[in-house]
């Protein structure tokens, strides 16, 4: 059976950058826990029919969203759309996302999708052997699938190896990176494997 270029590249990236694949638990909100919203102040925009919160923080279980400002189409987390601006930080059970701006859709009291943009937007996840870090102009986060898509000058590192490309997809559950050749805009995917530092010799 012949492997496609995308499959071969995915295998290579998995081997070089994500050697640990113990499988993290799915990162998502717990529907059984209440959603808590705190804000420094709030007002209702009658022209746009939206709620505006300043110094806002939304939390549910181990996941939290903080920003200088949050604008919502409603407070019903069963179905609502939010836009966060200024010092946006999304805290996950084993990592975080940070950016200048974020658009988040809630459905059934869970985060359905989150798209963050920045100069750049940043992502990190604690792993068994270190921390995976990434940055890009835009990062899309899908909690149910535990997938992070980095687009626009994307870069991802586990501390030992670095990957850069136009678009990189990182599976948080499997700790695996995929770089599909069709999404690279004719740019090459670059992998840098940094030499391991020698262990210090014991004193005589």
C-alpha positions as CSV (number, residue, x, y, z in Angstrom):
1,X,0.0,0.0,0.0
2,X,1.5,3.4,-1.0
3,X,1.4,6.2,1.5
4,X,0.4,9.7,0.5
5,X,2.8,12.6,1.0
6,X,0.6,13.9,3.8
7,X,0.7,10.6,5.6
8,X,4.4,10.3,5.3
9,X,4.9,13.8,6.6
10,X,2.5,13.3,9.5
11,X,4.5,10.1,10.5
12,X,7.8,12.0,10.3
13,X,6.5,14.9,12.4
14,X,5.0,12.6,15.0
15,X,8.4,10.8,15.3
16,X,10.5,14.0,15.5
17,X,8.4,16.3,17.6
18,X,6.0,14.3,19.6
19,X,7.7,11.1,20.8
20,X,5.4,10.8,23.8
21,X,1.9,9.6,22.9
22,X,0.5,8.5,26.2
23,X,-2.8,10.2,25.2
24,X,-4.0,13.2,27.2
25,X,-7.6,13.3,28.3
26,X,-10.0,15.3,26.0
27,X,-9.8,19.0,26.8
28,X,-13.3,20.4,27.2
29,X,-15.8,21.9,29.6
30,X,-17.7,19.7,32.0
31,X,-21.4,20.2,31.2
32,X,-22.3,19.1,34.7
33,X,-20.6,22.1,36.3
34,X,-22.1,25.6,36.3
35,X,-20.7,28.4,34.1
36,X,-19.4,31.3,36.2
37,X,-19.1,34.8,34.8
38,X,-17.3,37.7,36.5
39,X,-16.7,41.2,35.2
40,X,-15.5,44.6,36.4
41,X,-18.5,46.3,34.6
42,X,-21.1,45.6,32.0
43,X,-23.5,47.4,29.7
44,X,-26.1,46.6,27.0
45,X,-25.6,47.9,23.5
46,X,-29.1,48.5,22.3
47,X,-28.0,49.3,18.7
48,X,-26.2,46.0,18.3
49,X,-28.4,44.1,20.7
50,X,-25.3,42.7,22.5
51,X,-23.9,42.5,26.0
52,X,-20.5,44.1,26.7
53,X,-18.4,43.1,29.7
54,X,-15.2,44.8,30.8
55,X,-12.5,42.9,32.7
56,X,-14.4,39.7,32.0
57,X,-13.7,36.1,33.2
58,X,-15.7,33.0,32.3
59,X,-15.0,29.8,34.1
60,X,-16.3,26.2,34.1
61,X,-14.4,23.5,35.9
62,X,-10.7,23.6,34.9
63,X,-11.3,25.8,31.9
64,X,-11.3,29.7,32.0
65,X,-11.5,32.6,29.6
66,X,-10.2,36.0,30.5
67,X,-10.0,39.3,28.5
68,X,-10.1,43.1,28.8
69,X,-13.5,43.0,27.0
70,X,-16.1,40.5,26.0
71,X,-19.1,41.0,23.7
72,X,-21.9,38.4,23.7
73,X,-25.1,37.8,21.7
74,X,-26.6,36.5,25.0
75,X,-25.9,34.8,28.3
76,X,-27.4,31.5,27.3
77,X,-24.4,29.2,27.0
78,X,-26.6,26.6,25.3
79,X,-26.1,28.7,22.2
80,X,-24.3,32.0,22.1
81,X,-21.3,33.7,20.3
82,X,-18.7,35.7,22.1
83,X,-15.9,38.1,20.9
84,X,-13.1,38.7,23.4
85,X,-10.5,41.5,22.9
86,X,-7.4,42.6,24.7
87,X,-5.1,40.3,26.7
88,X,-7.1,37.2,25.9
89,X,-6.1,34.1,27.8
90,X,-7.8,30.7,27.7
91,X,-6.7,28.4,30.5
92,X,-7.0,24.6,29.8
93,X,-6.5,21.7,32.2
94,X,-3.0,21.1,30.9
95,X,-2.1,24.2,28.9
96,X,-3.2,27.6,27.7
97,X,-4.0,29.8,24.6
98,X,-3.3,33.6,24.5
99,X,-4.0,36.2,21.9
100,X,-5.1,39.8,21.1
101,X,-8.6,38.6,20.1
102,X,-10.8,35.5,20.2
103,X,-14.1,34.4,18.8
104,X,-15.8,31.6,20.8
105,X,-19.0,29.8,20.1
106,X,-20.8,28.0,23.0
107,X,-23.2,25.2,22.3
108,X,-24.9,22.9,24.9
109,X,-23.1,24.7,27.7
110,X,-19.7,23.7,26.2
111,X,-17.2,25.5,24.0
112,X,-17.9,24.3,20.5
113,X,-15.1,26.2,18.7
114,X,-12.6,28.9,19.6
115,X,-10.6,30.9,17.1
116,X,-7.9,33.3,18.3
117,X,-5.8,35.8,16.4
118,X,-2.8,37.8,17.4
119,X,0.7,39.0,16.6
120,X,1.1,36.2,17.2
121,X,-1.5,34.0,18.9
122,X,0.2,31.5,21.3
123,X,-0.5,28.0,22.5
124,X,1.2,25.7,25.0
125,X,0.5,22.3,26.5
126,X,2.2,20.5,29.4
127,X,3.4,17.1,28.2
128,X,5.0,14.1,30.0
129,X,8.5,15.3,29.0
130,X,8.4,19.1,28.9
131,X,6.0,21.6,27.3
132,X,4.8,21.9,23.7
133,X,4.6,25.5,22.5
134,X,3.2,27.0,19.3
135,X,2.5,30.3,17.7
136,X,0.7,31.6,14.6
137,X,-1.3,34.5,13.2
138,X,-4.5,32.4,13.8
139,X,-5.2,29.4,16.0
140,X,-8.4,27.4,15.9
141,X,-9.2,25.2,18.9
142,X,-11.7,22.3,18.8
143,X,-12.2,21.0,22.4
144,X,-14.2,17.9,21.6
145,X,-11.7,16.7,19.1
146,X,-8.7,18.0,21.2
147,X,-7.3,19.6,18.0
148,X,-5.4,22.9,17.6
149,X,-4.9,24.3,14.1
150,X,-2.1,26.9,13.7
151,X,-2.3,29.0,10.5
152,X,-0.2,31.8,9.2
153,X,3.6,31.4,9.8
154,X,2.9,28.6,12.2
155,X,5.6,27.3,14.6
156,X,5.5,24.5,17.1
157,X,8.2,23.1,19.4
158,X,8.6,20.6,22.2
159,X,11.9,22.1,23.4
160,X,14.0,19.6,21.4
161,X,12.6,19.9,17.9
162,X,11.0,22.8,16.1
163,X,8.5,22.7,13.2
164,X,7.5,25.6,11.0
165,X,5.1,25.9,8.1
166,X,2.1,27.8,6.8
167,X,-0.4,25.5,8.6
168,X,0.2,22.9,11.4
169,X,-2.4,20.8,13.1
170,X,-1.6,19.5,16.6
171,X,-3.7,16.8,18.2
172,X,-3.5,17.4,22.0
173,X,-4.9,14.0,22.9
174,X,-2.4,12.0,20.8
175,X,0.3,14.7,21.0
176,X,0.8,14.4,17.3
177,X,1.6,17.0,14.6
178,X,0.2,16.9,11.1
179,X,1.4,19.2,8.2
180,X,-0.7,18.6,5.1
181,X,1.2,19.6,2.0
182,X,-2.0,21.0,0.4
183,X,-2.2,23.6,3.2
184,X,1.3,25.0,2.9
185,X,0.7,27.6,0.1
186,X,3.8,26.3,-1.7
187,X,6.0,26.8,1.3
188,X,8.2,24.1,2.7
189,X,7.7,22.6,6.1
190,X,10.9,22.9,8.1
191,X,12.0,20.6,10.9
192,X,14.9,21.6,13.2
193,X,16.2,18.9,15.6
194,X,18.3,20.6,18.2
195,X,21.3,18.7,19.6
196,X,20.9,17.4,23.1
197,X,23.1,19.1,25.6
198,X,25.7,16.8,27.2
199,X,25.1,15.8,30.7
200,X,27.5,17.6,33.1
201,X,30.4,15.4,34.3
202,X,30.4,14.7,38.0
203,X,33.0,16.4,40.1
204,X,36.0,14.2,40.9
